[in-house]
Amino acid sequence: MLKMALSLTDLASVRFAISPAWEVVASLRVLRDPGAHAVHLPWVTRHRARVLASPDLRQLRDLVIAPGRHLPGFLAPAPHSPVAEPEAEFAAVRETPATVVREELAAVYGDRLPASLSDLRRAPRRNLPMIVGQMRTYWGLTLAPYWGRIRGILEADVMFRARRLADDGPHRMFPELDPAVSWSDDVLSVDRPNLDRDYELGGRGLVLVPSLFAWPNVFVKASEPWAPVLRYPTRGVGSMWHTPSPAPDLAPVIGQARAALLVELATASTTTSLARRTGLTPSGVSAHLARLVTAGLVARHRAGRLVFYVRTPRGDALLRG
């Protein structure tokens, strides 16, 4: 059992963020063991053979796939913004201090460092750009084509969790992140195999990162010098590769775009998030949503400056046909 004691300062600093660099790391681990991540098999089938055979990705594979339980922390720093851009995170990896790189490699590998990483240990500043280049290549091959939809799913999760935190407080929000997570007496616990350590966050706060490829696991990084991070499986992961189709006679009646929006609105979403997930323009999404709201198929809710849309029971009934 891993336990993190959160002070009032830590609780006040809890924030959500989306991390493309973490999705690089987590998705590579999925390729290593696809049987443990069956929900991603459609994606694995498209990319596994090419990634695992590519000599151009050897060092990145050895950094991410070869280790057992732990990963070098510098590969996925805590995001500084709510939705980090891939290039910004890759730049942060490239700027990791040499001493930190060496310490992380020693902690993860001990005296069993793969030969392909010996140059990285000997001259981190000279060789980190090579690792970042491989991350960029991997991103372009396997994640960039799907990033709009992935980001939309992750943003919908962040909006849902943030509203839950605001409405019900941490004692309700934290346990809903995953069955392994619990909250009691200002202590956040994660019940996972091989996790057995207590942390005092000491006012460093906590970054909560929803992840598509983390499923079905929870990942924690709380040791200094890193900002404490808890990465958990996002809501809606099952819809990423297997989006249900509307009732076959629905699209001709209300239009393909509105039918697609009804499918997406099983989870409360903003106009921007829907546009990213469907490929429609934001103005087009707004126009379609207005019609769906008027018809009583979708409800509109405001949370601060954000407006969320979600299917109504009437919309559910129509979608089921």
Buried (B, 14 or more C-beta within 10 A) or exposed (E): EBBBBBBEEBBEBBBBBBBBBBBBBBBBBBBBEBEEBEBBBEBBEBBBEEBEEBEEBEBBBBBBBBBEEEBBBBBBBBBEEEBBEBEEBBEBBBEBEBEBBBBBBEEBBEEEBBEBBEEBBEEBEEBBEBBBBBBBBBBEBBBBEBBEBBBBBBBBBBBBBBBBBEEEEBEEBBBBBBEBBBBEEBEBBBBBEEBEEEBEBEEBBBBBBBBBBBBEBBBBBBEEEBBBBBBBBBBBBEBBBEBEEBBEEBBEEBEEBBBBBBBBBBBBBBBBBBBBBBEBEEEBBBBBBEBBBEBEBBBEEEBEEBEBBBBBEEBEEBBEE
